[in-house]
Amino acid sequence: MAELARDLERVSGVPAPTRPVPFAALYALAGAGELWHRLTRRPLLISLATVRLMAREREKSHFDSSKAERELGVTFRPVEETLRDELAWYREHGFLPHPIPASHGQRMASSARSDEAPL
């Protein structure tokens, strides 16, 4: 997950989390979330079953595609390309905001710092 977060940070420009979340905190969050779900019927952020699965599989979840590539001739595109397409899909469907162009953000920041009228 840490590697995926770094890849996602690279393609999105959004800083990835840098601190791991302890499993005790995940269990507490999932337990509270399930209780909240039962009361409100709102969707869960994370379930106890998911946290249990993460805890059980964390040392086993390493994947290698070399056998499929070698024996089946399967090819995979770069992960960063897939992540870029995924972000674009989420933006197109309104789940993520469109990025503000860097030049626009710089103009807004510089005009906010200045007490002069823009040219």
C-alpha positions as CSV (number, residue, x, y, z in Angstrom):
1,M,0.0,0.0,0.0
2,A,2.9,2.4,0.8
3,E,4.2,1.9,-2.7
4,L,0.8,2.4,-4.3
5,A,0.4,5.6,-2.2
6,R,3.7,6.9,-3.5
7,D,2.7,6.2,-7.1
8,L,-0.6,7.9,-6.6
9,E,1.1,10.9,-5.1
10,R,3.4,11.1,-8.1
11,V,0.5,11.1,-10.7
12,S,-2.0,13.2,-8.7
13,G,0.3,15.7,-7.1
14,V,-1.5,15.2,-3.8
15,P,0.8,14.3,-0.9
16,A,0.5,10.8,0.3
17,P,0.0,10.0,4.0
18,T,3.4,9.5,5.7
19,R,2.4,7.9,9.0
20,P,1.1,4.4,9.2
21,V,-2.2,3.9,11.0
22,P,-2.0,1.4,13.9
23,F,-4.3,-1.6,13.6
24,A,-5.8,-0.7,17.0
25,A,-6.9,2.6,15.5
26,L,-8.3,0.8,12.4
27,Y,-10.3,-1.6,14.6
28,A,-11.7,1.3,16.7
29,L,-12.6,3.2,13.5
30,A,-14.2,0.2,11.9
31,G,-16.1,-0.7,15.1
32,A,-17.4,2.8,15.5
33,G,-18.2,3.0,11.8
34,E,-20.3,-0.3,11.9
35,L,-22.2,1.1,14.9
36,W,-22.9,4.3,13.0
37,H,-23.9,2.4,9.9
38,R,-26.5,0.4,12.0
39,L,-28.0,3.6,13.4
40,T,-28.0,5.7,10.2
41,R,-27.7,3.1,7.3
42,R,-25.0,5.3,5.8
43,P,-22.2,3.5,3.9
44,L,-19.2,2.3,5.8
45,L,-15.7,3.8,5.4
46,I,-14.1,0.6,6.6
47,S,-15.6,-2.6,8.1
48,L,-14.3,-4.9,10.8
49,A,-14.1,-7.7,8.2
50,T,-11.8,-5.5,6.1
51,V,-9.5,-4.7,9.0
52,R,-9.3,-8.4,10.0
53,L,-8.4,-9.3,6.4
54,M,-5.8,-6.6,6.2
55,A,-4.2,-7.8,9.5
56,R,-4.3,-11.4,8.4
57,E,-2.9,-10.8,4.8
58,R,-0.5,-7.9,5.3
59,E,2.6,-10.1,5.1
60,K,1.2,-12.3,2.3
61,S,0.0,-9.7,-0.2
62,H,2.9,-9.5,-2.5
63,F,2.2,-10.1,-6.1
64,D,4.4,-11.0,-9.0
65,S,3.2,-11.1,-12.6
66,S,6.3,-12.7,-14.1
67,K,4.7,-16.2,-14.3
68,A,1.7,-14.9,-16.2
69,E,4.0,-12.9,-18.5
70,R,6.3,-15.8,-19.1
71,E,3.7,-18.6,-19.5
72,L,0.7,-16.8,-20.9
73,G,2.4,-13.9,-22.8
74,V,0.4,-11.4,-20.8
75,T,1.6,-7.8,-20.8
76,F,0.7,-5.1,-18.4
77,R,0.9,-1.4,-18.8
78,P,2.7,0.8,-16.3
79,V,0.9,1.3,-13.0
80,E,1.2,5.1,-13.2
81,E,-0.6,5.1,-16.6
82,T,-3.5,3.1,-15.0
83,L,-3.6,5.5,-12.0
84,R,-3.7,8.5,-14.3
85,D,-6.7,7.0,-16.2
86,E,-8.4,6.1,-13.0
87,L,-8.0,9.7,-11.6
88,A,-9.4,11.1,-15.0
89,W,-12.4,8.8,-14.7
90,Y,-13.2,9.9,-11.2
91,R,-12.8,13.6,-12.2
92,E,-15.0,13.1,-15.3
93,H,-17.7,11.5,-13.2
94,G,-17.6,14.2,-10.5
95,F,-16.0,12.2,-7.7
96,L,-12.9,14.3,-7.7
97,P,-12.4,18.0,-8.4
98,H,-10.5,19.0,-11.6
99,P,-7.0,20.2,-10.7
100,I,-6.4,24.0,-10.7
101,P,-3.7,24.9,-13.2
102,A,-0.5,25.9,-11.5
103,S,-0.3,29.3,-13.2
104,H,-3.9,30.1,-12.0
105,G,-3.1,29.1,-8.5
106,Q,0.1,31.2,-8.5
107,R,-1.8,34.3,-9.8
108,M,-4.5,33.9,-7.1
109,A,-1.8,33.5,-4.4
110,S,0.2,36.5,-5.6
111,S,-2.8,38.7,-5.8
112,A,-4.0,37.7,-2.4
113,R,-0.6,38.7,-0.9
114,S,-0.5,42.0,-2.7
115,D,-2.5,45.1,-1.6
116,E,-2.3,46.5,-5.1
117,A,-5.0,46.2,-7.8
118,P,-4.3,43.5,-10.4
119,L,-3.1,44.8,-13.8
